[in-house]
Amino acid sequence: MTGPSSAPRGERAGTPGSNWETELVSLGEVVVDTDDGESPFGWREPEPPRSNRETRRAAARAARRKK
């Protein structure tokens, strides 16, 4: 039985007929209305996370004390 080779192997040769040529295609100018709080990339800022139960209960206690 032979052990592992100490000589590193090169990268595998590509498959004949396949290529990785990429062509960039411009779709023209896109105008995005950002007055609605939307980013130019089309997504909105996420809502802040809801406060946990302990925080909600503390706020409710404080509101009851003020009455």
URGIDA-V451474 format. One record per residue. RES is the residue in one small letter. OMEGA is omega as a letter, one per 20 degrees, with the letter a starting at -180 (999 if undefined). D_FIRST is the distance of its C-alpha to the first C-alpha in Angstrom with 1 decimal. Layout:
# URGIDA-V451474
res:RES omega:OMEGA d_first:D_FIRST
res:RES omega:OMEGA d_first:D_FIRST
This chain:
# URGIDA-V451474
res:m omega:a d_first:0.0
res:t omega:r d_first:3.8
res:g omega:r d_first:6.7
res:p omega:a d_first:9.9
res:s omega:r d_first:12.0
res:s omega:r d_first:15.2
res:a omega:r d_first:17.2
res:p omega:r d_first:19.1
res:r omega:r d_first:19.5
res:g omega:r d_first:23.0
res:e omega:a d_first:24.9
res:r omega:r d_first:24.6
res:a omega:a d_first:27.2
res:g omega:r d_first:30.1
res:t omega:r d_first:31.1
res:p omega:r d_first:33.6
res:g omega:r d_first:37.1
res:s omega:r d_first:36.8
res:n omega:a d_first:38.5
res:w omega:a d_first:39.4
res:e omega:a d_first:42.9
res:t omega:r d_first:45.3
res:e omega:r d_first:49.1
res:l omega:a d_first:51.4
res:v omega:r d_first:54.4
res:s omega:r d_first:57.5
res:l omega:a d_first:59.4
res:g omega:a d_first:62.5
res:e omega:r d_first:64.2
res:v omega:a d_first:63.9
res:v omega:a d_first:66.7
res:v omega:r d_first:66.0
res:d omega:a d_first:68.9
res:t omega:r d_first:67.9
res:d omega:a d_first:71.2
res:d omega:a d_first:69.8
res:g omega:a d_first:67.3
res:e omega:r d_first:64.4
res:s omega:r d_first:62.0
res:p omega:a d_first:61.8
res:f omega:r d_first:58.4
res:g omega:r d_first:59.9
res:w omega:a d_first:59.0
res:r omega:r d_first:61.3
res:e omega:a d_first:61.0
res:p omega:r d_first:59.8
res:e omega:r d_first:62.4
res:p omega:a d_first:62.2
res:p omega:r d_first:60.5
res:r omega:a d_first:62.8
res:s omega:a d_first:63.8
res:n omega:a d_first:62.4
res:r omega:a d_first:64.5
res:e omega:a d_first:65.5
res:t omega:r d_first:66.8
res:r omega:a d_first:68.7
res:r omega:r d_first:70.3
res:a omega:r d_first:71.4
res:a omega:r d_first:73.0
res:a omega:r d_first:74.8
res:r omega:a d_first:76.1
res:a omega:r d_first:77.3
res:a omega:r d_first:79.0
res:r omega:a d_first:80.7
res:r omega:a d_first:82.0
res:k omega:a d_first:83.6
res:k omega:999 d_first:85.8
